[in-house]
Amino acid sequence: MASSEPIVITRKQARHQIDQLGVSLIIYILLFTVIRYSDRFFGEWEERFLHGFDKDILMLLGFIVLLVFVTFVPFHLSCKVLDLDIKDYLKKPSIPRERKLSLLCLGIGLQLTCLSLCMMFYFFFHTNVPRYAFLGDFRTSSLILKNCMYFMLFVVIRPYCDEYIFRGVIQRQLGHYGRYFGVLASSFLYAIAQVNLVKAIPAFFVGWYLALITLKYHSIKPSIQIHMCIAAFMFLVDVLPGEYLWIITILIGFVYTVCAFTLFRKRFKTPVVTSGALDVNLWSLLLTSSTVIICIVLFIVNVYFSFS
């Protein structure tokens, strides 16, 4: 029978465990960095390598393949090395429909609020936010295919992969050092994995929210569903024609109404932070790990280039 006693490890061993995850996280960040700046890096080589193929379709297809690869190869290998079993995190908890609706609306409301606050960056800095020109354009079969591929990537595949990586693997491993430290630290790493501040700030708070839900239900299934619904809502905002924006207005009003009702009834009772989440020794351990330092440097470089 497995012992329930906590295993005591040294700082060196803990830093080695963090670096096992950190290497995979570096690969993840580099993937998004290359995709983000592909036009700048490879623009002059396009005609030589594309051979008449549509660049957007190839980029989306390549992005899908690489994201799935990074999720289920480097991070899977990290789990093997760390002897980290997340199978019980893949179970489906029983949550009442009313509760699901509340959690979903809170997630969308948090995302919308963070994005609204981040709009200040457009006033003080020239922040380049990646956007696909074909979004919402369905006039040809090629454009329909691109929008469908975008939907599959950013509404289905990426939310699943992100939850598997950050709430399934990273939060689970860092949670061994402290449950609430795992919540906050995984949210921090999720934020620095973004390519600019406009994405990093919402990623931190939404990631924190999803991490709390994962901790509460001991499963990433609810966080996957909420993440996908948030992404679907933002996709709808991007593709809906201007004459139908009243639909978005109604949906936003509904979301904030449910959020207010939920918070008024104090139905979201998961602790937001505890003393363990701010343990100086644990944060010192995390922030002095070589791979995390590299991740932070990559984030700073990405933020710098997003202003240029």
Salt bridges, closest charged atoms under 4 A:
ASP39 OD1 - LYS55 NZ 3.07
GLU46 OE2 - LYS55 NZ 3.59
ASP54 OD2 - LYS146 NZ 2.99
ASP56 OD2 - LYS146 NZ 3.47
ASP88 OD1 - ARG172 NH1 2.95
ASP88 OD2 - HIS218 NE2 2.85
GLU98 OE2 - ARG265 NH1 3.31
ASP137 OD2 - ARG139 NH2 2.69
ASP162 OD2 - ARG158 NE 3.25
GLU163 OE2 - ARG167 NH2 2.66
GLU163 OE2 - HIS227 ND1 2.60
ASP238 OD1 - ARG131 NH1 3.51
